[in-house]
């Protein structure tokens, strides 16, 4: 009898994995909405410090239980972990929360939706990957959509460069996450949750003297701010990573990556439920961005190139 190779997962595990991916992206979308509420009461540095300080221990515990890493071997990659922390857990989150002080969550998520296309461009420049014609067309479309969002649909604003400061910080955030992704592809392969846990510890240690020198960290003074912080720590910081990585044991990484586009969709729904209106430029630009990103990543359904979790 010949070996038929590993069997495809049954329907049950696939359904559970799909629900896990949906939950993970919903929690990351919630980070935009809840994060906007949190930065109304906390400065971005304090929020980032408290987020990773409270999330570090649970992440280490989850990593130990789920991945059982060899910690000494993991720590040998400390230069890469430092670089990843600087660009991802610190750079991206600081710029994101700063952006949310000046722009609404839906607008920020629309700009963030361009990130996969930006990562594709960076992969060509720094990783010497090649793009198909469809990917190039998709990236151009996504860029057009982002410009519509940034300019609020005004050609005069676009030509004059009068973009909002929140938009500028959000562009900086996706540039930071692009750098994080490129570094991640070059870095030694480490268990995903373990890597995130170590980065959370590094982020806490690096930010500790900064917040102390600036008289912080500022602590929430209202119960709703504590609840917002608790949500950020538990859901997008811990549970999303756990659900995402568990789902990747069943669903190929590249196909799972397509679910990341739902972050913008979920953010739109949460924003609508919060009673915040949309502008025509946001809707039109958002549709163009998502369409362009989908076209640029169409190959994802036929490849198994690894996809990492997004910034959230």
Secondary structure by P-SEA (a helix, b strand, c coil): ccccccccccaaaaaaaaaaaaaaaaaaaaaaaaaaaaaacccaaaaaaaaaaaaaaaaaaaaaacccccccccccaaaaaaaaaaccccaaaaaaaaaaacccaaaaaaaacaaaaaaaaaaaacccccccaaaaaaaaaaaaaaaaaaacccaaaaaaccccaaaaaaaaaaaaaaaaaaaaaacccccaaaaaaaaaaaaaaaaaaaaaaaccccccccaaaaaaaaaaacccccaaaaaaaaaaacccaaaaaaaccaaaaaaaaaaaaacccccaaaaaaaaaaaaaaaaaaccccccccccccccc
